[in-house]
Amino acid sequence: MGLLSVVVHSAGIQDRDGTKLVSEKARDRFPRMKRIWADGGYAGQLLEWLQTLSGWILEIVKRPKDAKGFTLLPRRWVVERTFAWFGRYWRLSKDYEYRPETSEATLQLAMIHIMVRRPAKNRR
């Protein structure tokens, strides 16, 4: 699966509030989507807001209480892997852009490049 929707905003906006921005943008584009996985920072009123807005279920992926050291969390690794892929692109390695729209477009282009190259690797 690739990047479905992206919103780049200022660092002054908390992640929970940014989630509202991207959810409003994605709501009509993905009517069959049912579930979103997130870490503990997204818990709270956002669960109810997403359910009311679009009928999506926000499932919080929590670290087990008895875990010590590194623990692979279900679904969380997908996000971290995608960020690592984006880190390979020079324009995304630092904040070079002045406009959020340019950063959004750069993320979309990087994901297109990743997705186009993926089938080619399997043919070799």
N, C-alpha and C positions, 0 to 999 in steps of 0.2 A: 504494500500500500504506500502511496506517496503522500505528499503534503496536500491536504484538502482545502485549507483556507489559511490565510495569513493576514495579520494586522500588525504593523510596526507602529509603536507609539513612544512617547517620551518616557524616560526613566522615572518621572514623577508620578506615573500611574501605576498603582499596585496591580499585581498579576490577576487578582480576582476581578478587578474592574476591567482589565484588558480582556479577560475571558468573556465578559459581556459584549465587548466590541466585536470580537471574532465570532461569537455565537450569533449575534444579530446578522452578521454578514453571511454566515453559512446556513442559517435556518432554512431558507427557501431553496437552496441549492441541493440539499441532501435530505429529502423527505423520508427516506428509508432508514436513515441513521437512528439508532436507538440508545446507544451507550457511549459514554465518554469516561476514560480512565484518567485520574489525576492524583497528585500527591496530597499530603495532608494540608498544605497551604491553601487549598481551594475548598476546604470544608466550610460549613456554616450556611448562611443564607443563600449562597450560590446554588446549593443543591435544589432548593425549592424554586428559585428563580428560573433555572434551566428547565425544570419539570413543567412549570407554568408556561414559559415562553414557547417551548418547542416539543415538550413531551419527552425530552432526552433524560436518561438516567445518568447522573454523575456518580461514578463509583470511585471511592477514595482507596488508593493502594497504600496500605500502611506497612511499615516495617514491623516484623514480629517483636513483641516485647522482650523475649528471651534471646534475641539475636545479638551476637557480639562480633565486632569487626565488619568486614564487607559482607553484605547479603544481597544476592540477586533478587530483586523484587519483580513480581510478574507485571508485565506490560511497561514498567518503567524503563527497562533497558531499550525499548524501541525508541523512545524519545531521546535518550542519551546517544544511541547509535546514529540517529538522524542528525543531531547536533554535531557529532564527530564528522559526518560526511560533509556538512556545510563548512566545517572548519578547514577543509581542503581547498576551498575557493578563496583566492586572495581578497576579493572584494568583501567577503563575509568574515574574514579573519580579524578585522578591526572595524571600527565605525568610521568609514570613509565618506559616507553619504551625508548630505545636508537635509535632504527631504525624505520623510518616511516612505513616500510612494516609490522612490528609487530603491530603497532597501527591500520593500515588498517585492518589487519586480526582480531584483537580483536573487532573492530567495526562490522565487518561482522559476527563474531560468536555471538556477543550480539544480532544483528538483527535476526539471525537465531533462537536463543533461544526465542526471543520475538514472532516471527511469529509462531513457533511450538507450543508454549503454548497458543496462542490466541484461536484456535478452542477448545482446551480442556476446557477452562473456560466457553464456551458457552454450553457445554453438561451438566454441573452440574445443 
